[in-house]
């Protein structure tokens, strides 16, 4: 049950991150303009199902990590011993590996696009720079503390996150195994 909940949370966070970065959303009460400049007719049925039916899924589930190198130009995988590993490409630019290690779920992401791709939203309560330049951030979301490690290798930006109470030592241990 914990694994399912973590996976759902990870997917929701990824979904929210993807759409937060998409820019201004058009007002659904105003008619849209087509490429020719004429206005499109408003939809007769305003149901959510119809409104989202034409929307592409920003997350593509993969069978394994091999496609990351082909599609994104870099490799990414879970550490040895990880269980329930899942692989996604988000918005065609972000590689995500979700996995369980011990009793905790983690998300590892990488991209060539500069910026925060952690998918975590909340109040930053502390930031610490580790000896090798990696940034450890503690984020408060509601009453829960979430952790995010951020680092860069060449032109690749990485994040490793946990939202279910793993110790910081667990996070840094995984970081050392995957970097």
C-alpha positions as CSV (number, residue, x, y, z in Angstrom):
1,X,0.0,0.0,0.0
2,X,2.9,2.4,0.8
3,X,4.5,1.7,-2.5
4,X,1.2,2.4,-4.4
5,X,0.7,5.7,-2.4
6,X,4.3,6.8,-3.1
7,X,3.9,6.0,-6.8
8,X,0.7,8.0,-7.0
9,X,2.3,10.9,-5.1
10,X,5.3,10.9,-7.4
11,X,3.0,10.9,-10.5
12,X,0.9,13.7,-9.1
13,X,4.0,15.8,-8.3
14,X,5.5,15.2,-11.8
15,X,2.1,16.1,-13.4
16,X,2.0,19.3,-11.3
17,X,5.6,20.2,-12.1
18,X,5.0,19.7,-15.8
19,X,2.0,21.9,-16.0
20,X,3.4,24.6,-13.7
21,X,6.2,25.0,-16.2
22,X,3.9,25.3,-19.2
23,X,3.2,29.0,-18.9
24,X,-0.1,30.9,-19.0
25,X,-3.2,28.8,-19.4
26,X,-5.8,30.2,-21.8
27,X,-9.1,31.3,-20.4
28,X,-11.6,28.6,-21.3
29,X,-14.4,31.1,-21.5
30,X,-12.7,32.9,-24.4
31,X,-12.7,31.4,-27.8
32,X,-9.3,30.2,-29.0
33,X,-7.7,31.4,-32.2
34,X,-6.7,29.0,-34.9
35,X,-3.5,29.3,-36.9
36,X,-5.4,31.2,-39.6
37,X,-6.4,33.8,-37.0
38,X,-10.1,33.0,-36.9
39,X,-11.8,32.0,-33.7
40,X,-12.6,28.4,-33.0
41,X,-16.1,27.6,-31.9
42,X,-16.5,26.9,-28.2
43,X,-17.1,23.3,-27.1
44,X,-20.7,22.5,-26.5
45,X,-19.9,20.1,-23.6
46,X,-17.6,21.6,-20.9
47,X,-17.0,18.3,-19.2
48,X,-13.5,17.6,-17.8
49,X,-13.3,14.4,-19.8
50,X,-13.7,16.2,-23.1
51,X,-11.5,19.1,-22.0
52,X,-8.6,16.7,-21.3
53,X,-9.2,14.2,-24.1
54,X,-6.9,15.9,-26.5
55,X,-4.3,16.7,-24.0
56,X,-1.0,14.7,-24.4
57,X,0.3,12.7,-21.5
58,X,3.5,14.5,-20.3
59,X,4.8,11.2,-18.9
60,X,5.9,8.3,-21.0
61,X,6.4,5.0,-19.1
62,X,9.5,3.1,-20.2
63,X,10.4,-0.6,-19.7
64,X,13.9,0.3,-18.6
65,X,16.6,2.9,-18.6
66,X,18.1,2.2,-22.1
67,X,15.8,4.7,-23.8
68,X,17.0,7.6,-21.6
69,X,20.4,7.6,-23.4
70,X,18.7,7.3,-26.8
71,X,16.1,10.0,-26.3
72,X,17.8,12.3,-23.8
73,X,21.5,11.7,-24.3
74,X,22.4,10.4,-20.8
75,X,22.0,7.4,-18.6
76,X,20.1,7.1,-15.3
77,X,19.2,4.1,-13.2
78,X,18.3,3.1,-9.7
79,X,21.0,2.0,-7.2
80,X,21.7,-1.7,-6.8
81,X,19.2,-3.4,-4.5
82,X,16.3,-1.1,-5.4
83,X,12.8,-2.6,-5.8
84,X,9.7,-1.7,-7.7
85,X,11.7,0.5,-10.1
86,X,9.8,2.6,-12.6
87,X,11.1,4.6,-15.5
88,X,9.5,7.7,-17.1
89,X,10.4,10.5,-19.5
90,X,8.5,13.6,-18.5
91,X,7.7,16.2,-21.1
92,X,10.3,14.7,-23.4
93,X,13.1,16.3,-21.3
94,X,13.3,14.8,-17.8
95,X,14.3,11.3,-17.0
96,X,12.7,9.9,-13.8
97,X,13.5,6.7,-11.9
98,X,11.2,5.9,-9.0
99,X,12.2,3.1,-6.7
100,X,12.0,1.7,-3.2
101,X,15.0,1.0,-1.1
102,X,14.4,-0.4,2.4
103,X,11.1,1.0,3.6
104,X,11.3,4.2,1.7
105,X,10.5,5.5,-1.8
106,X,12.7,7.7,-3.7
107,X,12.7,9.7,-7.0
108,X,15.8,10.3,-9.1
109,X,15.5,12.8,-11.9
110,X,17.9,14.2,-14.5
111,X,17.7,16.7,-17.3
112,X,19.8,18.9,-19.5
113,X,17.4,21.8,-18.8
114,X,18.6,24.1,-16.1
115,X,16.2,24.6,-13.1
116,X,14.5,22.7,-10.3
117,X,13.0,19.5,-11.6
118,X,12.5,17.9,-8.2
119,X,8.7,18.1,-8.4
120,X,8.5,19.1,-4.7
121,X,6.5,22.1,-3.7
122,X,6.4,23.6,-0.3
123,X,8.4,26.0,1.9
124,X,12.1,25.7,1.9
125,X,13.2,25.6,5.5
126,X,16.9,24.9,5.1
127,X,19.6,24.5,2.5
128,X,23.0,23.1,3.1
129,X,25.9,22.7,0.7
130,X,27.7,19.4,1.1
131,X,31.5,19.1,0.7
132,X,31.3,18.2,-3.0
133,X,29.0,21.1,-3.8
134,X,25.7,19.1,-3.7
135,X,22.8,21.0,-2.3
136,X,20.6,19.4,0.4
137,X,17.3,21.2,0.8
138,X,14.6,20.5,3.4
139,X,11.1,21.4,2.3
140,X,8.1,21.7,4.5
141,X,4.8,20.7,2.9
142,X,2.0,20.8,5.3
143,X,3.5,19.2,8.4
144,X,5.8,16.8,6.5
145,X,9.5,17.4,5.9
146,X,10.7,16.4,2.4
147,X,14.3,16.1,1.3
148,X,15.9,17.0,-2.0
149,X,19.5,16.6,-3.1
150,X,20.5,18.6,-6.2
151,X,23.8,18.3,-8.1
152,X,25.2,18.9,-11.6
153,X,27.6,16.7,-13.6
154,X,28.7,18.4,-16.8
155,X,25.5,19.6,-18.5
156,X,23.1,17.3,-16.6
157,X,21.1,18.5,-13.6
158,X,20.1,15.9,-11.1
159,X,17.7,15.7,-8.1
160,X,17.1,12.9,-5.6
161,X,14.0,13.2,-3.4
162,X,12.2,11.5,-0.6
163,X,8.8,12.4,0.8
164,X,8.1,9.6,3.2
165,X,10.4,10.2,6.1
166,X,13.7,8.6,5.1
167,X,16.8,9.7,7.0
168,X,19.1,12.2,5.3
169,X,21.8,9.5,5.7
170,X,19.7,7.2,3.5
171,X,19.4,10.0,0.9
172,X,23.1,10.7,0.8
173,X,23.9,7.0,0.7
174,X,21.8,6.6,-2.5
175,X,23.4,9.8,-3.9
176,X,26.9,8.3,-3.4
177,X,25.7,5.0,-5.1
178,X,24.2,6.7,-8.2
179,X,26.5,9.7,-8.9
